[in-house]
């Protein structure tokens, strides 16, 4: 039971504590990479790619518009991994570039 004069815990603090206790903070940060993809990789790469998912062991699957782009991006993977992992606890250890149509709507 809380002390009568104590202040309520801010929701953001309670959520951060819960995620940490359950071991989910790393997964939330990994999922943030998918959400922040365009800002992290820049407009040129974002225009021809679509991140799909991150596995718990850190494998990011990215759909790429064409096979030549997939080849080019695979050569750039070390640099892109550095950009994605900078300042994050939930790290991506590998990117799987998969050529195929993007699911975007016009």
VEXDREN-2710 file (C-alpha; in Angstrom, 1 decimal):
% VEXDREN-2710
k/r/px/py/pz
1/UNK/0.0/0.0/0.0
2/UNK/1.3/3.5/-0.9
3/UNK/1.9/6.2/1.7
4/UNK/-1.1/8.6/1.8
5/UNK/1.1/11.6/0.8
6/UNK/3.0/9.8/-2.0
7/UNK/2.6/10.8/-5.6
8/UNK/1.4/8.4/-8.3
9/UNK/4.1/6.9/-10.5
10/UNK/4.1/8.4/-14.0
11/UNK/2.8/6.0/-16.6
12/UNK/6.0/6.2/-18.7
13/UNK/8.0/5.2/-15.6
14/UNK/5.6/2.3/-14.8
15/UNK/5.8/1.1/-18.4
16/UNK/9.6/1.2/-18.5
17/UNK/9.8/-0.6/-15.2
18/UNK/7.4/-3.3/-16.4
19/UNK/9.2/-3.8/-19.7
20/UNK/12.5/-4.1/-17.9
21/UNK/11.2/-6.6/-15.3
22/UNK/9.7/-8.8/-18.1
23/UNK/12.8/-8.6/-20.2
24/UNK/11.0/-6.9/-23.1
25/UNK/12.9/-3.6/-23.4
26/UNK/15.3/-5.1/-25.9
27/UNK/12.5/-6.4/-28.1
28/UNK/10.7/-3.0/-28.0
29/UNK/14.0/-1.3/-29.1
30/UNK/14.3/-3.9/-31.9
31/UNK/10.8/-3.2/-33.1
32/UNK/11.6/0.5/-33.0
33/UNK/14.1/-0.1/-35.8
34/UNK/11.2/-1.2/-38.1
35/UNK/9.2/1.9/-37.1
36/UNK/12.1/4.3/-37.5
37/UNK/13.6/2.7/-40.7
38/UNK/13.2/5.7/-43.1
39/UNK/14.8/8.1/-40.6
40/UNK/17.7/5.6/-39.9
41/UNK/18.6/4.7/-43.4
42/UNK/17.7/7.8/-45.3
43/UNK/15.2/8.6/-48.1
44/UNK/17.1/6.8/-51.0
45/UNK/17.3/3.4/-49.3
46/UNK/13.8/3.8/-47.7
47/UNK/12.3/4.4/-51.1
48/UNK/13.3/0.9/-52.3
49/UNK/13.0/-1.1/-49.1
50/UNK/10.4/-2.1/-46.5
51/UNK/11.5/-3.6/-43.2
52/UNK/9.2/-6.5/-42.3
53/UNK/10.3/-7.9/-38.9
54/UNK/13.1/-8.5/-36.4
55/UNK/13.5/-11.9/-34.8
56/UNK/14.3/-12.2/-31.0
57/UNK/17.9/-13.1/-31.9
58/UNK/18.4/-9.9/-33.9
59/UNK/17.8/-10.8/-37.6
60/UNK/16.1/-8.0/-39.5
61/UNK/14.2/-9.0/-42.6
62/UNK/13.9/-6.3/-45.2
63/UNK/12.0/-6.5/-48.5
64/UNK/13.8/-4.8/-51.4
65/UNK/12.2/-3.6/-54.6
66/UNK/14.7/-5.3/-57.0
67/UNK/17.5/-7.9/-56.9
68/UNK/20.2/-5.4/-57.9
69/UNK/19.2/-3.2/-55.0
70/UNK/19.3/-6.2/-52.7
71/UNK/22.8/-7.0/-53.9
72/UNK/23.9/-3.4/-53.4
73/UNK/22.4/-3.2/-49.9
74/UNK/24.0/-6.5/-48.8
75/UNK/27.4/-4.9/-49.6
76/UNK/26.3/-1.9/-47.4
77/UNK/25.1/-4.1/-44.5
78/UNK/28.0/-3.3/-42.1
79/UNK/27.4/0.4/-42.4
80/UNK/23.6/0.1/-42.1
81/UNK/24.0/-2.2/-39.0
82/UNK/26.1/0.5/-37.3
83/UNK/23.3/3.1/-38.1
84/UNK/20.6/0.8/-36.8
85/UNK/22.3/-0.2/-33.6
86/UNK/23.7/3.2/-32.5
87/UNK/22.5/3.9/-29.0
88/UNK/20.2/0.9/-28.8
89/UNK/20.1/-2.0/-26.4
90/UNK/18.0/-4.1/-28.8
91/UNK/20.5/-4.8/-31.4
92/UNK/20.2/-6.2/-34.9
93/UNK/23.1/-8.6/-35.7
94/UNK/22.1/-9.4/-39.3
95/UNK/20.0/-8.1/-42.1
96/UNK/18.4/-10.4/-44.6
97/UNK/17.6/-8.5/-47.8
98/UNK/14.8/-10.2/-49.7
99/UNK/14.0/-9.1/-53.3
100/UNK/10.3/-8.8/-54.1
101/UNK/7.5/-6.4/-54.5
102/UNK/7.0/-3.8/-51.8
103/UNK/3.6/-3.9/-50.0
104/UNK/3.1/-0.1/-50.1
105/UNK/0.0/1.4/-51.4
106/UNK/0.2/4.2/-54.0
END
